[in-house]
Amino acid sequence: MSPRTTDPPEHDPVVSVSGLTKRYTGETGRVTAVDDVSFGIQSGEIVGLLGPNGAGKTTIVKTVLGLITPTRGDVSIHGVPVHEARSRAYNYVSAVLEGARNVYWRLSVRENLAFFAGLHGIDPRTRVDRHEAIIDTLGLTGKADEPAKNLSRGMKQKVALGCTLARETPVLFLDEPMLGLDVETSRDLQTELQRLAHEEDKTIVITSHDMDIIEAVCDRVIVLSDGDIVADDSVDSLLDVFQSRSYRVQLTENPPAHLREQLDTRFQLLDWRTDTDSVEFEIALAGSEEFYECVDILQTAEATIRSVTEIEPDLEDVFVELTTAESVSPEEAES
Ligand SMILES: Nc1ncnc2c1ncn2[C@@H]1O[C@H](COP(=O)(O)OP(=O)(O)OP(=O)(O)O)[C@@H](O)[C@H]1O
């Protein structure tokens, strides 16, 4: 587990979601978008909210931000119940949501940051260095005095992020924050988000479909599927749980024809490639017993093994396992 998720109970979560349910009535009847979901996020955590399309991520984020009224359940930010005291809760949270690029077109980049800091009761004259650092991190130094309306789409997105950072709220919700950013800016922003969380104790929730970014930036991930949480753990633990479940096996000669079918019937054969005089396949094996059984089958078939390599999973593999119908739960995978 991440050290942040094992904080003692007296450390109340900064974001607290309890028994959250949201049902929509659509054209095709009632849809349960979020089904009795609970989680808490501690100060200084960076949490990735993941799930396939329609899993309920946007509904959760918008409900936590008070933009959607839940059917049932409670949400609080910094102890303030969002749906009873929305404007008070807004003192603690900023968000950059998809499509919402709330910057002032006529103001320059610098003026936008100063303006949004001022809106939040911060005297921008006391934050000049900080704003310059944000502008630098976002790669906007050369455009700092340019009106936002003259910037490219990606740059406008950066300004929106900059304005959010300038508000200096303890909690940030960022929807696909790296989408459309060039590689260098994306890396700088990832480093900055980690610094904000780990040095300034900001709490950051990121939704993204980009697993590499989530794996690189987040301490913890909450994986949703069909409105339910299917995993909530540190990135490291999730990778550990799914460790060594797949192997790449090379055979030096073509084995008997029945071997492929035999392996496919008994195990989960992920890939099979035949060359003129060799075969390479990938296979999922749950635990050492299955591993030895597979080796036995190969030996009985008189296949000559050239190599067996464990395939290191990445977060994307874990995500696919967790959110596909035949998936194995983390508990099952651990056993
Ligand atoms: N306003 C609405 N009316 C009816 N159904 C809705 C509404 N908004 C969302 N839904 C449904 O609720 C479910 C969850 O949607 P939601 O937008 O929260 O998913 P998501 O995880 O954010 O998906 P995506 O990754 O595609 O953005 C989906 O089945 C969706 O069709």
The ligand as a Gaussian input file, in Angstrom:
#p B3LYP/6-31G(d) Opt

LIG

0 1
 N      -26.948000      12.871000     -18.339000
 C      -27.027000      11.551000     -18.472000
 N      -28.206000      10.950000     -18.721000
 C      -28.315000       9.610000     -18.826000
 N      -27.255000       8.763000     -18.704000
 C      -26.045000       9.311000     -18.451000
 C      -25.862000      10.717000     -18.327000
 N      -24.553000      10.964000     -18.071000
 C      -23.943000       9.760000     -18.052000
 N      -24.836000       8.765000     -18.278000
 C      -24.540000       7.316000     -18.291000
 O      -23.889000       6.993000     -17.072000
 C      -22.848000       6.041000     -17.294000
 C      -21.523000       6.611000     -16.775000
 O      -21.178000       7.737000     -17.567000
 P      -19.899000       8.626000     -17.256000
 O      -19.924000       9.768000     -18.224000
 O      -19.838000       8.955000     -15.817000
 O      -18.695000       7.614000     -17.621000
 P      -17.140000       7.882000     -17.836000
 O      -16.425000       6.829000     -17.076000
 O      -16.790000       9.289000     -17.518000
 O      -16.940000       7.617000     -19.394000
 P      -15.903000       8.256000     -20.464000
 O      -14.555000       7.624000     -20.194000
 O      -16.458000       7.807000     -21.760000
 O      -15.909000       9.744000     -20.299000
 C      -22.866000       5.749000     -18.788000
 O      -23.628000       4.587000     -18.979000
 C      -23.568000       6.937000     -19.384000
 O      -24.241000       6.603000     -20.576000

